[in-house]
């Protein structure tokens, strides 16, 4: 069975490996945002974040950050 909490822990660990390389206050576009956990944590660190994922990815019910649904062709920007 797939475990969303494991995925979130993994994404937090990945973020910890690279966040020091980002310029303070940088604008970040995250493709394949999944649950949005990395986008949420980056936003909490005062980065300007836009997160995009495909609705079919299966994470829409577990999102913790506003993620724009992408259909592979066009994107609606709000």
Secondary structure, 3 states (H helix, E strand, C coil): CCCHHHHHHHHHHHHHHHHHHCCCCCEEEEECCCCCHHHHHHHHCCCEEEEEEEHHHCCHHHCCCCEEEECCCCECCC
